[in-house]
Amino acid sequence: MASKLTARVDRWLDQVFFAGWEISVLVIPTLWFLIFAEPPEAVSLSGITALITSSAAVGTFRGGYIDTGSWPRPGHLPSLPARSAYYSLVVGGSAMLGAMAQVELGSFWVGIVIPTVATILSLALVPRVLAQLQRVARVAV
């Protein structure tokens, strides 16, 4: 029993590690813009929350621990531009949304909760968004 559980956790950690690597690389332009966003404390808190949550969510979804549809492999080149844009919107948007809520409400907890929820919900839609983009691309070609 323990060996199956250990293998499952090891597999999940592997999925999360490679998801974190993928997201961190693909959102570099967005992270560059977040460096200059104000206020830096709120943006930093919400930004790191969005990055950590994205890694865990993509690893969980891609690994099939929560079924959201068919996910592309990390090195899947045809979906790379769409994934880069989508991940960038999710991380940047969640970070800014959390930072704005943190400033408005005066509580750092919303700078964690809002990006976490927004990131998980947005990333759960990736398979549907990619499938829709493929359908639109076939029609346009």
C-alpha positions as CSV (number, residue, x, y, z in Angstrom):
1,M,0.0,0.0,0.0
2,A,2.7,2.5,1.0
3,S,4.7,1.8,-2.1
4,K,1.7,2.6,-4.4
5,L,1.1,5.8,-2.5
6,T,4.8,6.7,-2.6
7,A,4.8,6.1,-6.4
8,R,1.7,8.2,-6.9
9,V,3.1,11.1,-4.9
10,D,6.5,10.8,-6.7
11,R,4.7,10.9,-10.1
12,W,2.7,13.9,-9.0
13,L,5.8,15.8,-7.8
14,D,7.4,15.0,-11.1
15,Q,4.4,16.4,-13.0
16,V,4.4,19.5,-10.8
17,F,8.2,20.0,-11.2
18,F,8.0,19.9,-15.0
19,A,4.9,22.1,-15.0
20,G,6.7,24.7,-12.9
21,W,9.6,24.7,-15.3
22,E,7.4,25.0,-18.3
23,I,5.3,27.8,-16.8
24,S,8.3,29.7,-15.5
25,V,9.9,29.7,-18.9
26,L,6.8,30.5,-20.9
27,V,5.7,33.4,-18.8
28,I,9.1,35.2,-18.7
29,P,7.8,38.2,-20.7
30,T,4.9,38.6,-18.3
31,L,7.2,38.3,-15.2
32,W,9.4,41.1,-16.7
33,F,6.4,43.4,-16.8
34,L,5.3,42.4,-13.3
35,I,8.7,43.5,-12.0
36,F,7.7,47.1,-12.7
37,A,4.1,46.9,-11.5
38,E,3.0,48.9,-8.5
39,P,2.7,48.3,-5.6
40,P,5.6,45.9,-5.7
41,E,4.8,44.2,-2.4
42,A,1.3,43.3,-3.4
43,V,2.3,42.3,-6.9
44,S,5.1,40.1,-5.6
45,L,2.8,38.2,-3.2
46,S,0.1,37.7,-5.8
47,G,2.6,36.9,-8.5
48,I,4.5,34.2,-6.6
49,T,1.1,32.8,-5.5
50,A,0.0,32.6,-9.1
51,L,3.3,30.9,-10.2
52,I,3.2,28.3,-7.4
53,T,-0.5,27.6,-7.9
54,S,0.0,27.3,-11.7
55,S,2.7,24.7,-11.2
56,A,0.6,22.6,-8.9
57,A,-2.6,23.0,-11.0
58,V,-1.0,22.1,-14.3
59,G,0.9,19.1,-12.8
60,T,-2.4,17.9,-11.2
61,F,-4.5,18.4,-14.3
62,R,-1.9,17.1,-16.8
63,G,-1.2,14.1,-14.6
64,G,-4.9,13.2,-14.6
65,Y,-5.3,13.5,-10.8
66,I,-8.2,15.8,-11.6
67,D,-9.7,15.2,-15.0
68,T,-10.2,18.4,-17.0
69,G,-9.6,16.9,-20.5
70,S,-6.6,16.0,-22.6
71,W,-3.5,18.0,-21.9
72,P,-0.6,18.4,-24.3
73,R,2.8,17.1,-23.2
74,P,5.2,19.8,-21.9
75,G,7.2,19.7,-25.2
76,H,4.2,19.7,-27.5
77,L,5.4,22.3,-30.1
78,P,2.1,23.0,-32.0
79,S,0.4,24.2,-28.8
80,L,3.5,26.1,-27.5
81,P,2.4,29.6,-28.6
82,A,-1.1,29.2,-27.3
83,R,0.1,27.8,-24.0
84,S,2.6,30.6,-23.6
85,A,0.0,33.2,-24.2
86,Y,-2.6,31.5,-22.0
87,Y,-0.2,30.9,-19.1
88,S,1.0,34.5,-19.4
89,L,-2.5,35.8,-19.2
90,V,-3.3,33.6,-16.2
91,V,-0.2,34.4,-14.2
92,G,-0.2,38.1,-15.1
93,G,-4.0,38.5,-14.7
94,S,-4.2,36.6,-11.5
95,A,-1.2,38.5,-10.0
96,M,-2.7,41.9,-10.9
97,L,-6.2,40.9,-9.8
98,G,-4.8,39.7,-6.4
99,A,-2.7,42.8,-6.0
100,M,-5.6,45.2,-6.7
101,A,-7.8,43.3,-4.3
102,Q,-5.1,43.4,-1.7
103,V,-4.7,47.2,-2.0
104,E,-8.5,47.8,-2.0
105,L,-9.3,45.5,0.9
106,G,-6.2,46.1,2.9
107,S,-5.6,42.5,3.7
108,F,-2.7,40.4,2.4
109,W,-4.8,37.2,2.5
110,V,-6.8,38.3,-0.5
111,G,-3.5,38.6,-2.4
112,I,-3.2,34.8,-1.9
113,V,-6.7,33.6,-2.1
114,I,-7.8,35.5,-5.2
115,P,-4.8,34.5,-7.4
116,T,-5.1,30.9,-6.2
117,V,-8.8,30.6,-7.1
118,A,-8.5,32.5,-10.4
119,T,-5.4,30.5,-11.5
120,I,-7.0,27.1,-10.7
121,L,-10.3,27.9,-12.5
122,S,-8.5,29.4,-15.5
123,L,-6.1,26.6,-15.9
124,A,-8.8,24.0,-15.7
125,L,-10.1,25.4,-19.0
126,V,-6.8,24.8,-20.9
127,P,-7.9,21.6,-22.8
128,R,-11.1,23.3,-23.9
129,V,-9.4,26.5,-25.0
130,L,-6.7,24.6,-27.0
131,A,-9.4,22.4,-28.6
132,Q,-11.3,25.5,-29.6
133,L,-8.2,27.2,-31.0
134,Q,-7.5,24.1,-33.1
135,R,-11.1,24.2,-34.5
136,V,-10.8,27.9,-35.4
137,A,-7.4,27.3,-37.0
138,R,-8.8,24.6,-39.2
139,V,-11.6,26.8,-40.3
140,A,-9.3,29.7,-41.0
141,V,-6.9,27.6,-43.1
